[in-house]
Amino acid sequence: MAAHQESEEAQVDKITDLLAWGNDVDIIELDKSGHVVQRWLHAHDGHVLPLRRRSNSFFSRSVREWRKALFDSFLPVGFPHSVSKDYLSYQFFDSLQAFFSTISSLLANRALLQGLGVGDASSSATFALLLTILKDAMSRIATIVFAHRFGLRIEPDAKRYRFLADLFNDTAFFLELYSPYLGSWGKVVALSTGEALRALCGVAAGASKAALSVHFARQDNLAELNAKEASQETAVGLIGLLVGTLVVKTVENHSAVVLLMIVLVLAHLGMNYLGVRSVCMNTFNRQRATILFEEYLKSGKVLSPEQVANRESIIFWSPAIRNAQGKEVVHLEFAESYSHAMSCSDAHEKLIIVDGAMHTRFICSRVPGRLTRIKLLLWDGASPMDAVLAWFAAMEIAIAGKDRDSEFVPRYKSEDLLEQLKRQGWSADTQALETKAPVRLQVRKRRL
């Protein structure tokens, strides 16, 4: 602390000395990444003036100033150095999907009001109130159940759940769109289901966007990044409301509304898909670890996060490991508990235990017609990279087809592989392989 203060004082003394000697001083401001933000002239007479690039016209200076003001309003301070490289592409597609979603929601909301009885003289206010209460109750129940059941799965598969969130939401739009044409009980089922789906969308979208924001933030600017994203969504939503108002007033024929909704929903989902596809995460989840290690065993090459992202499946993927012939042979997972790891679903299954450094694998041998299940458990004190190496080792066991108790020794050197992973830009500080509450083992010999 004292050394830091001395350094600052020495810097201040140099500035004051230069000014005292009658010199003008150039001051350069840098952001956290070391990039120049602004240059100043501190004149010997005490005046401080900004140094600007020479410009031939007032118009070009005004455009630059307006552009800076616009960037500062909607993009994080220090952009693009304060965020990851994939931030801008994701936000571009995310803004487009929000625009299409806003227009779709206006059309669905009009149908929702009709379903509740607005404009229908024969409709009962009591029925509309009870339906609203039921919708709200379904929303709350769905939120609690979904958060409990899938809460831990969202962060490891943030890209998948970000896409699924809008799939839930768009399905709710169509249920609301057709609700006016259903009977009383049909309206109850359609609107209640739609509200439950919208609740699932809220949980999945909120949690997955939080995980993506952590990925995008690079300079301890997570709060500001979220605030600027809210500004972007507000601006895009305002434009969507203006366009949507014209659409709602113009398009009233049911067939035309349905056709327009189909187009808007396809555009919405398409933009969302392109958005999550553009995200390149450098932490390992089950799919990314599987893609990387399969390639490593085939060619000895360690893929970069960008190369793995290009091979990721957004929706359809299961932790089934394939052998050298491309046939699925093993279902790989982290065990929920010691009891879960040691359990077999079939009397003909034989339990095989394979121990490795910092992790233990429990393997149920394959029953004809079913995949072998490998269940992983980590020892107490295991690091994030130990979990990744455990997944790699289990994949090697699956591909090699081991069928007896043994002390597993991988073909590769862990230190060399870890060094290559770090050089390619993979994070060694965290992992997202475990989709259930993590458990760790301690083993002691029982004393009689």
C-alpha positions as CSV (number, residue, x, y, z in Angstrom):
1,M,0.0,0.0,0.0
2,A,2.9,2.3,0.9
3,A,4.7,1.6,-2.3
4,H,1.5,2.4,-4.3
5,Q,1.1,5.7,-2.5
6,E,4.8,6.6,-3.2
7,S,4.3,5.7,-6.9
8,E,1.2,8.0,-7.1
9,E,3.0,10.8,-5.2
10,A,6.0,10.5,-7.6
11,Q,3.7,10.8,-10.6
12,V,2.0,13.9,-9.1
13,D,5.4,15.5,-8.3
14,K,6.5,15.0,-11.9
15,I,3.4,16.7,-13.2
16,T,3.7,19.6,-10.9
17,D,7.5,19.9,-11.6
18,L,6.8,20.0,-15.4
19,L,4.1,22.7,-14.9
20,A,6.4,24.7,-12.5
21,W,9.1,24.7,-15.1
22,G,6.7,26.4,-17.6
23,N,5.9,23.4,-19.7
24,D,2.6,22.3,-21.2
25,V,1.7,18.7,-20.3
26,D,-0.1,16.1,-22.4
27,I,-2.4,14.0,-20.2
28,I,-3.5,10.6,-21.6
29,E,-6.5,8.8,-20.0
30,L,-6.6,5.0,-20.3
31,D,-9.4,2.5,-19.6
32,K,-8.9,-0.8,-17.7
33,S,-7.7,-2.5,-20.9
34,G,-5.0,0.1,-21.4
35,H,-6.7,1.7,-24.4
36,V,-6.7,5.5,-24.8
37,V,-10.0,7.1,-23.9
38,Q,-9.2,10.8,-24.0
39,R,-6.2,13.1,-24.3
40,W,-5.9,16.4,-22.5
41,L,-3.6,19.5,-22.6
42,H,-2.7,20.8,-19.2
43,A,-1.2,24.2,-20.0
44,H,1.4,25.8,-17.8
45,D,-1.1,28.6,-17.0
46,G,-3.5,26.1,-15.4
47,H,-6.0,25.6,-18.3
48,V,-7.0,22.1,-19.1
49,L,-8.2,21.6,-22.7
50,P,-9.3,18.4,-24.5
51,L,-7.2,17.4,-27.4
52,R,-9.3,16.4,-30.4
53,R,-8.5,15.0,-33.7
54,R,-8.3,17.6,-36.4
55,S,-11.5,17.8,-38.4
56,N,-12.2,19.7,-41.6
57,S,-15.8,20.6,-40.7
58,F,-18.2,21.3,-37.9
59,F,-20.5,18.6,-39.3
60,S,-18.0,15.8,-38.9
61,R,-17.3,16.8,-35.3
62,S,-21.0,16.9,-34.6
63,V,-21.5,13.4,-36.0
64,R,-18.6,12.1,-33.9
65,E,-20.0,13.7,-30.8
66,W,-23.5,12.3,-31.4
67,R,-22.1,8.9,-32.1
68,K,-20.2,8.9,-28.9
69,A,-23.3,10.0,-26.9
70,L,-25.3,7.2,-28.6
71,F,-22.7,4.6,-27.8
72,D,-22.4,5.8,-24.2
73,S,-26.2,5.5,-23.8
74,F,-26.5,1.9,-25.0
75,L,-23.1,0.2,-24.8
76,P,-20.9,-0.5,-21.8
77,V,-18.2,2.1,-21.0
78,G,-15.0,1.1,-22.7
79,F,-16.7,-0.8,-25.5
80,P,-15.5,-2.9,-27.2
81,H,-12.6,-3.7,-24.8
82,S,-14.8,-4.0,-21.8
83,V,-16.8,-6.9,-23.2
84,S,-16.1,-10.2,-24.9
85,K,-15.7,-10.4,-28.6
86,D,-19.1,-12.0,-29.2
87,Y,-21.1,-9.4,-27.3
88,L,-22.0,-7.1,-30.2
89,S,-23.1,-9.9,-32.5
90,Y,-25.3,-11.4,-29.8
91,Q,-26.8,-8.0,-28.9
92,F,-27.6,-7.3,-32.6
93,F,-29.6,-10.5,-33.0
94,D,-31.1,-10.1,-29.5
95,S,-32.4,-6.6,-30.4
96,L,-34.0,-7.9,-33.6
97,Q,-35.7,-10.8,-31.8
98,A,-37.0,-8.3,-29.2
99,F,-38.4,-6.2,-32.0
100,F,-40.3,-9.1,-33.6
101,S,-41.4,-10.3,-30.2
102,T,-42.9,-6.9,-29.3
103,I,-45.1,-6.9,-32.4
104,S,-46.2,-10.5,-31.8
105,S,-47.1,-9.7,-28.2
106,L,-49.4,-6.9,-29.3
107,L,-51.3,-9.2,-31.6
108,A,-51.5,-11.9,-28.9
109,N,-52.6,-9.3,-26.3
110,R,-55.5,-8.2,-28.5
111,A,-56.6,-11.8,-28.8
112,L,-56.1,-12.2,-25.0
113,L,-58.5,-9.3,-24.3
114,Q,-61.0,-10.8,-26.6
115,G,-60.6,-14.1,-24.8
116,L,-61.3,-12.4,-21.5
117,G,-64.5,-11.0,-23.0
118,V,-63.6,-7.4,-23.9
119,G,-66.1,-6.2,-26.5
120,D,-68.5,-9.2,-25.9
121,A,-71.8,-8.0,-24.3
122,S,-72.6,-11.6,-23.2
123,S,-69.4,-12.1,-21.4
124,S,-69.3,-12.2,-17.6
125,A,-67.0,-9.9,-15.6
126,T,-66.9,-12.6,-12.9
127,F,-65.7,-15.2,-15.4
128,A,-63.0,-12.8,-16.7
129,L,-61.9,-12.2,-13.1
130,L,-61.8,-15.9,-12.2
131,L,-59.9,-16.6,-15.4
132,T,-57.3,-14.0,-14.5
133,I,-56.9,-15.4,-11.0
134,L,-56.5,-18.9,-12.4
135,K,-53.9,-17.7,-15.0
136,D,-51.9,-15.9,-12.2
137,A,-52.0,-19.0,-10.0
138,M,-50.8,-21.2,-12.9
139,S,-48.0,-18.8,-13.5
140,R,-46.8,-18.9,-9.9
141,I,-47.0,-22.6,-9.7
142,A,-45.1,-23.1,-13.0
143,T,-42.4,-20.7,-11.8
144,I,-41.8,-22.6,-8.6
145,V,-41.8,-26.1,-10.1
146,F,-39.6,-25.1,-13.1
147,A,-37.1,-23.3,-11.0
148,H,-36.9,-26.2,-8.6
149,R,-36.6,-28.8,-11.3
150,F,-34.3,-27.1,-13.8
151,G,-32.7,-24.2,-11.9
152,L,-29.3,-25.9,-11.7
153,R,-29.4,-26.9,-15.4
154,I,-29.8,-23.5,-16.9
155,E,-26.4,-22.0,-16.3
156,P,-24.4,-25.0,-17.8
157,D,-26.7,-24.9,-20.9
158,A,-27.4,-21.2,-21.0
159,K,-27.5,-21.0,-24.8
160,R,-30.1,-23.8,-25.0
161,Y,-32.4,-22.4,-22.3
162,R,-32.1,-18.9,-23.8
163,F,-33.5,-20.3,-27.0
164,L,-36.1,-22.5,-25.3
165,A,-37.4,-19.5,-23.3
166,D,-38.6,-17.8,-26.5
167,L,-40.0,-21.1,-27.8
168,F,-42.1,-21.2,-24.7
169,N,-43.1,-17.6,-25.1
170,D,-44.1,-18.0,-28.8
171,T,-46.2,-21.1,-28.0
172,A,-48.0,-19.0,-25.4
173,F,-48.7,-16.3,-28.1
174,F,-50.4,-18.9,-30.4
175,L,-52.6,-20.2,-27.5
176,E,-53.7,-16.7,-26.7
177,L,-54.3,-16.0,-30.4
178,Y,-56.8,-18.8,-30.7
179,S,-58.4,-18.4,-27.3
180,P,-61.3,-16.2,-28.5
181,Y,-62.5,-19.0,-30.8
182,L,-62.7,-21.6,-28.0
183,G,-65.5,-22.3,-25.6
184,S,-65.4,-21.3,-21.9
185,W,-63.4,-24.4,-20.8
186,G,-61.2,-24.2,-23.9
187,K,-60.4,-20.6,-23.0
188,V,-59.5,-21.7,-19.5
189,V,-57.2,-24.4,-20.6
190,A,-55.5,-22.3,-23.4
191,L,-55.0,-19.2,-21.4
192,S,-53.8,-21.0,-18.3
193,T,-51.4,-23.1,-20.2
194,G,-50.2,-20.0,-22.1
195,E,-49.6,-18.2,-18.8
196,A,-47.7,-21.2,-17.4
197,L,-45.5,-21.3,-20.5
198,R,-44.8,-17.6,-20.2
199,A,-43.7,-18.2,-16.6
200,L,-41.3,-20.8,-17.8
201,C,-40.0,-18.3,-20.3
202,G,-39.4,-15.8,-17.5
203,V,-37.4,-18.2,-15.4
204,A,-35.4,-19.6,-18.3
205,A,-34.7,-16.3,-20.0
206,G,-33.8,-14.5,-16.7
207,A,-31.4,-17.2,-15.5
208,S,-29.8,-17.8,-18.9
209,K,-29.3,-14.1,-19.6
210,A,-27.6,-13.7,-16.3
211,A,-25.2,-16.5,-17.2
212,L,-24.5,-14.9,-20.6
213,S,-24.0,-11.5,-19.0
214,V,-21.3,-13.0,-16.7
215,H,-19.6,-14.3,-19.9
216,F,-19.8,-11.0,-21.7
217,A,-18.5,-8.8,-18.8
218,R,-14.8,-8.4,-18.9
219,Q,-14.0,-5.5,-16.5
220,D,-16.1,-6.0,-13.4
221,N,-18.9,-4.3,-15.3
222,L,-21.7,-6.8,-14.9
223,A,-24.2,-4.4,-13.4
224,E,-23.5,-1.7,-16.0
225,L,-23.7,-4.2,-18.8
226,N,-27.2,-5.3,-17.6
227,A,-28.3,-1.7,-17.2
228,K,-27.2,-0.9,-20.8
229,E,-28.9,-4.1,-22.1
230,A,-32.1,-2.9,-20.4
231,S,-31.7,0.5,-22.3
232,Q,-31.3,-1.4,-25.5
233,E,-34.4,-3.4,-24.9
234,T,-36.3,-0.3,-24.0
235,A,-35.4,1.5,-27.2
236,V,-36.0,-1.5,-29.4
237,G,-39.3,-2.1,-27.6
238,L,-40.4,1.5,-28.2
239,I,-39.8,1.1,-31.9
240,G,-41.6,-2.2,-31.8
241,L,-44.6,-0.6,-30.1
242,L,-44.8,2.1,-32.7
243,V,-44.7,-0.4,-35.6
244,G,-46.9,-2.9,-33.8
245,T,-49.6,-0.2,-33.2
246,L,-49.8,0.3,-37.0
247,V,-49.9,-3.4,-37.6
248,V,-52.7,-4.0,-35.0
249,K,-54.8,-1.2,-36.5
250,T,-54.2,-2.4,-40.1
251,V,-54.4,-6.2,-39.8
252,E,-57.7,-7.5,-38.2
253,N,-58.7,-10.4,-40.4
254,H,-58.1,-13.6,-38.5
255,S,-56.4,-15.5,-41.4
256,A,-54.1,-12.5,-42.0
257,V,-53.3,-12.2,-38.3
258,V,-52.4,-15.9,-38.1
259,L,-50.2,-15.7,-41.2
260,L,-48.5,-12.6,-39.8
261,M,-47.9,-14.3,-36.5
262,I,-46.3,-17.2,-38.1
263,V,-43.9,-14.9,-40.0
264,L,-43.1,-12.9,-36.9
265,V,-42.6,-16.0,-34.7
266,L,-40.3,-17.6,-37.3
267,A,-38.3,-14.3,-37.5
268,H,-38.2,-14.1,-33.8
269,L,-36.9,-17.6,-33.2
270,G,-34.5,-17.3,-36.1
271,M,-32.9,-14.1,-34.6
272,N,-32.8,-15.8,-31.2
273,Y,-31.1,-18.9,-32.7
274,L,-28.5,-16.8,-34.6
275,G,-27.9,-14.8,-31.4
276,V,-27.2,-17.8,-29.1
277,R,-25.2,-19.4,-32.0
278,S,-22.9,-16.4,-32.1
279,V,-22.0,-16.8,-28.4
280,C,-18.6,-18.4,-27.8
281,M,-18.1,-19.5,-24.2
282,N,-14.7,-20.5,-22.8
283,T,-16.0,-22.6,-19.9
284,F,-16.6,-26.3,-20.2
285,N,-20.1,-27.8,-20.0
286,R,-20.9,-31.4,-20.9
287,Q,-21.3,-30.8,-24.6
288,R,-18.3,-28.6,-25.1
289,A,-16.1,-31.0,-23.1
290,T,-17.3,-33.9,-25.2
291,I,-16.8,-32.1,-28.5
292,L,-13.3,-31.1,-27.6
293,F,-12.1,-34.4,-26.2
294,E,-13.5,-36.5,-29.1
295,E,-11.5,-34.4,-31.5
296,Y,-8.4,-34.6,-29.2
297,L,-8.6,-38.4,-29.1
298,K,-9.0,-38.5,-32.9
299,S,-6.3,-36.0,-34.0
300,G,-4.4,-34.9,-30.9
301,K,-5.6,-31.4,-31.6
302,V,-7.1,-29.1,-28.9
303,L,-9.9,-27.0,-30.3
304,S,-10.3,-23.4,-29.4
305,P,-13.6,-22.1,-27.9
306,E,-14.5,-20.6,-31.3
307,Q,-14.1,-24.0,-33.0
308,V,-16.1,-25.8,-30.4
309,A,-18.8,-23.2,-30.6
310,N,-19.2,-23.8,-34.3
311,R,-19.9,-27.5,-33.6
312,E,-22.3,-27.0,-30.7
313,S,-25.9,-28.1,-30.9
314,I,-28.3,-25.5,-29.4
315,I,-31.3,-27.8,-28.8
316,F,-30.7,-31.5,-29.5
317,W,-27.8,-33.0,-27.6
318,S,-27.5,-35.8,-25.0
319,P,-24.4,-37.0,-23.1
320,A,-24.1,-40.2,-25.1
321,I,-20.5,-41.1,-25.9
322,R,-19.7,-42.7,-29.2
323,N,-17.0,-45.3,-30.0
324,A,-14.5,-45.1,-32.8
325,Q,-17.1,-46.5,-35.2
326,G,-19.5,-43.6,-34.3
327,K,-21.9,-45.9,-32.4
328,E,-23.4,-44.7,-29.1
329,V,-22.0,-46.9,-26.3
330,V,-22.2,-45.0,-23.0
331,H,-24.5,-42.5,-21.3
332,L,-22.2,-40.3,-19.1
333,E,-23.4,-38.2,-16.2
334,F,-22.4,-36.9,-12.7
335,A,-24.1,-38.9,-10.0
336,E,-26.6,-37.1,-7.8
337,S,-25.5,-39.1,-4.7
338,Y,-23.4,-42.1,-3.6
339,S,-26.6,-44.1,-3.5
340,H,-27.5,-43.0,-7.1
341,A,-24.0,-43.9,-8.3
342,M,-24.1,-47.4,-6.8
343,S,-27.6,-48.2,-7.9
344,C,-28.5,-50.4,-10.9
345,S,-31.8,-50.4,-12.6
346,D,-31.6,-54.0,-13.8
347,A,-30.7,-57.2,-11.8
348,H,-28.4,-58.3,-14.7
349,E,-26.2,-55.3,-14.4
350,K,-22.8,-55.7,-12.9
351,L,-21.3,-52.7,-11.0
352,I,-17.8,-51.9,-11.9
353,I,-15.8,-49.3,-9.9
354,V,-12.8,-47.5,-11.5
355,D,-10.8,-45.2,-9.4
356,G,-8.7,-42.2,-10.6
357,A,-6.9,-39.3,-9.2
358,M,-9.3,-36.7,-7.6
359,H,-12.3,-38.5,-8.9
360,T,-14.1,-41.9,-8.8
361,R,-16.2,-43.4,-11.5
362,F,-19.0,-46.0,-10.9
363,I,-19.9,-48.0,-14.0
364,C,-22.9,-50.2,-14.5
365,S,-22.1,-52.7,-17.3
366,R,-24.3,-52.7,-20.3
367,V,-27.5,-54.7,-20.5
368,P,-28.2,-55.9,-24.1
369,G,-30.3,-53.2,-25.9
370,R,-29.3,-50.4,-23.5
371,L,-26.4,-48.0,-23.1
372,T,-23.8,-48.5,-20.4
373,R,-24.2,-45.8,-17.8
374,I,-21.0,-44.2,-16.3
375,K,-21.7,-42.1,-13.2
376,L,-19.0,-39.8,-11.9
377,L,-18.3,-38.7,-8.3
378,L,-15.6,-36.3,-7.3
379,W,-13.4,-36.5,-4.2
380,D,-13.6,-33.7,-1.6
381,G,-11.3,-30.9,-2.6
382,A,-11.5,-31.5,-6.3
383,S,-10.9,-28.4,-8.5
384,P,-13.0,-27.3,-11.5
385,M,-10.3,-28.7,-13.8
386,D,-10.4,-32.0,-11.9
387,A,-14.1,-32.3,-12.9
388,V,-13.2,-31.6,-16.6
389,L,-10.4,-34.2,-16.5
390,A,-12.7,-36.7,-14.9
391,W,-15.2,-36.2,-17.8
392,F,-12.3,-36.7,-20.3
393,A,-11.1,-39.9,-18.5
394,A,-14.7,-41.3,-18.4
395,M,-15.0,-40.6,-22.1
396,E,-11.7,-42.5,-22.7
397,I,-13.0,-45.4,-20.7
398,A,-16.2,-45.5,-22.7
399,I,-14.4,-45.3,-26.1
400,A,-11.8,-47.9,-25.0
401,G,-14.6,-50.2,-23.8
402,K,-13.1,-51.3,-20.5
403,D,-15.1,-54.0,-18.9
404,R,-13.3,-54.9,-15.6
405,D,-12.2,-53.3,-12.4
406,S,-9.0,-51.5,-12.8
407,E,-6.9,-48.5,-11.8
408,F,-7.4,-46.2,-14.8
409,V,-4.4,-44.6,-16.4
410,P,-5.1,-42.1,-19.2
411,R,-3.1,-42.2,-22.4
412,Y,-2.4,-38.5,-22.2
413,K,-0.5,-36.4,-19.7
414,S,-2.9,-34.2,-17.7
415,E,-0.3,-31.4,-17.4
416,D,0.3,-31.2,-21.1
417,L,-3.4,-31.2,-21.9
418,L,-4.1,-28.5,-19.3
419,E,-1.3,-26.3,-20.8
420,Q,-2.8,-26.7,-24.3
421,L,-6.3,-25.8,-23.0
422,K,-5.0,-22.6,-21.4
423,R,-3.1,-21.6,-24.5
424,Q,-6.3,-22.0,-26.5
425,G,-8.2,-19.7,-24.1
426,W,-10.2,-22.2,-22.0
427,S,-11.0,-21.1,-18.5
428,A,-9.4,-23.3,-15.7
429,D,-11.2,-21.4,-12.9
430,T,-14.7,-22.8,-13.4
431,Q,-16.7,-25.6,-14.9
432,A,-20.4,-26.1,-15.8
433,L,-20.5,-29.9,-16.1
434,E,-22.6,-30.7,-13.1
435,T,-26.3,-30.1,-13.7
436,K,-27.5,-31.3,-10.3
437,A,-26.5,-30.2,-6.8
438,P,-22.7,-31.1,-6.7
439,V,-21.6,-33.8,-4.2
440,R,-18.1,-34.7,-3.1
441,L,-16.7,-37.8,-1.4
442,Q,-14.6,-38.5,1.6
443,V,-13.6,-42.1,2.4
444,R,-12.5,-43.4,5.8
445,K,-11.9,-46.9,7.0
446,R,-14.6,-47.8,9.5
447,R,-13.3,-48.7,13.0
448,L,-15.1,-51.5,14.8
